């Protein structure tokens, strides 16, 4: 079993809880997302981890925990479902459904940079439907009146 390197984004083959990391999908401000295989189910899932350099920050761990709690509440066909979450080797993570088709950017690349009007409208309606739901559902850590 490969150990997690806090300085490397290439974690292919690394085991984290019940997951084996396959490849890097993306990196954001507080987390990195990997394609991972769930060894219990055999399913491919997207595994988001708090960046290793942020694991020492209680504030960032709390923020990541709020993200997990709020995301896990959401139940809508146009929003990715949280499947699991945990902590292993001091790395906080959560697993989500994996969209085989990839991101909107991936779709644009496949389509030559331009979507048909019909496809763009269909995608926009799905996004707005999911956003409307997310903005109207009660989540544990919603914006306060001071925000």
C-alpha positions as CSV (number, residue, x, y, z in Angstrom):
1,X,0.0,0.0,0.0
2,X,1.4,3.4,-1.0
3,X,1.7,6.0,1.7
4,X,0.1,9.5,1.1
5,X,2.7,12.1,0.2
6,X,1.7,15.6,1.4
7,X,3.8,17.1,-1.4
8,X,2.6,15.0,-4.4
9,X,-0.7,15.2,-6.3
10,X,0.1,12.0,-8.1
11,X,-1.5,9.5,-5.7
12,X,-2.4,6.8,-8.3
13,X,-2.5,3.4,-6.6
14,X,-2.8,4.9,-3.1
15,X,-5.4,3.4,-0.8
16,X,-7.5,5.7,1.4
17,X,-10.0,4.0,3.5
18,X,-12.1,1.7,1.2
19,X,-10.8,3.6,-1.9
20,X,-8.0,3.1,-4.3
21,X,-7.0,6.2,-6.2
22,X,-7.0,5.9,-10.0
23,X,-6.1,9.4,-11.2
24,X,-6.2,13.1,-10.5
25,X,-9.4,14.8,-11.8
26,X,-8.8,18.4,-10.5
27,X,-7.5,20.7,-7.7
28,X,-9.2,23.6,-6.1
29,X,-8.7,26.1,-3.3
30,X,-9.1,23.7,-0.4
31,X,-9.3,20.3,-2.0
32,X,-8.1,17.9,-4.6
33,X,-10.5,15.5,-6.5
34,X,-9.4,12.1,-7.7
35,X,-11.1,9.3,-9.5
36,X,-11.1,6.4,-7.1
37,X,-12.4,2.8,-7.1
38,X,-14.5,1.8,-4.1
39,X,-13.1,-1.6,-3.2
40,X,-16.3,-2.5,-1.4
41,X,-18.6,-1.9,-4.3
42,X,-16.3,-1.9,-7.3
43,X,-17.8,1.5,-8.4
44,X,-15.8,4.4,-9.6
45,X,-16.4,7.5,-7.5
46,X,-15.0,11.0,-7.3
47,X,-13.0,11.4,-4.1
48,X,-12.4,14.9,-2.7
49,X,-9.7,15.4,-0.2
50,X,-8.8,18.4,1.9
51,X,-5.4,19.6,0.7
52,X,-2.7,18.1,2.9
53,X,-1.2,21.5,3.8
54,X,-4.6,22.5,5.3
55,X,-5.1,19.5,7.5
56,X,-3.4,21.2,10.4
57,X,-5.9,24.1,10.3
58,X,-8.9,23.6,12.5
59,X,-10.7,26.3,10.6
60,X,-10.2,24.6,7.2
61,X,-11.1,21.1,8.6
62,X,-14.3,22.7,10.0
63,X,-15.0,24.4,6.6
64,X,-14.5,21.1,4.8
65,X,-16.8,19.3,7.3
66,X,-19.5,22.0,6.6
67,X,-19.1,21.3,2.9
68,X,-19.6,17.6,3.5
69,X,-22.7,18.1,5.8
70,X,-24.4,20.5,3.4
71,X,-23.6,18.5,0.3
72,X,-24.8,15.2,1.9
73,X,-28.3,16.8,2.5
74,X,-28.8,17.5,-1.2
75,X,-31.0,15.0,-3.1
76,X,-31.7,16.1,-6.6
77,X,-31.1,14.5,-10.0
78,X,-28.9,17.4,-11.2
79,X,-26.7,17.5,-8.2
80,X,-23.9,15.0,-7.5
81,X,-24.7,12.7,-4.4
82,X,-22.3,12.3,-1.5
83,X,-21.7,8.6,-1.1
84,X,-19.4,8.4,1.9
85,X,-16.9,10.4,4.0
86,X,-14.2,9.8,6.4
87,X,-10.6,10.4,7.6
88,X,-7.6,8.2,7.0
89,X,-4.0,8.9,7.7
90,X,-5.0,12.5,8.8
91,X,-6.6,13.1,5.4
92,X,-10.2,14.2,5.4
93,X,-12.2,13.1,2.4
94,X,-15.6,12.5,0.9
95,X,-16.7,10.4,-2.0
96,X,-19.3,11.5,-4.6
97,X,-20.9,10.0,-7.6
98,X,-18.6,10.1,-10.6
99,X,-19.9,11.6,-13.8
100,X,-18.5,9.4,-16.6
101,X,-19.1,12.2,-19.2
102,X,-16.7,14.5,-17.3
103,X,-17.0,18.3,-16.9
104,X,-18.6,20.9,-19.0
105,X,-15.1,21.8,-20.2
106,X,-14.6,18.2,-21.3
107,X,-17.8,18.4,-23.2
108,X,-16.8,21.6,-24.9
109,X,-13.5,20.0,-25.9
110,X,-15.3,17.0,-27.4
111,X,-17.7,19.3,-29.3
112,X,-15.0,21.5,-30.7
113,X,-15.5,24.4,-28.4
114,X,-19.1,25.2,-29.3
115,X,-22.4,23.6,-28.2
116,X,-25.5,23.6,-30.3
117,X,-28.2,26.0,-29.1
118,X,-30.4,23.0,-28.1
119,X,-27.7,21.3,-26.1
120,X,-26.6,24.5,-24.4
121,X,-30.3,25.3,-23.4
122,X,-30.8,21.8,-22.1
123,X,-27.7,21.9,-19.9
124,X,-28.5,25.4,-18.7
125,X,-32.0,24.3,-17.6
126,X,-30.6,21.3,-15.7
127,X,-28.0,23.5,-14.0
128,X,-30.6,26.1,-13.0
129,X,-33.0,23.4,-11.8
130,X,-30.3,22.0,-9.5
131,X,-29.3,25.5,-8.3
132,X,-32.9,26.4,-7.5
133,X,-33.3,23.3,-5.4
134,X,-29.9,23.9,-3.6
135,X,-30.8,27.5,-2.8
136,X,-34.2,26.5,-1.4
137,X,-33.4,23.4,0.6
138,X,-32.5,23.8,4.3
139,X,-28.9,22.8,5.0
140,X,-27.2,22.5,8.4
141,X,-24.7,25.3,7.7
142,X,-26.6,27.8,5.6
143,X,-25.7,31.5,5.3
144,X,-26.5,33.5,8.4
145,X,-28.2,36.9,8.3
146,X,-24.7,38.5,8.9
147,X,-23.3,37.0,5.6
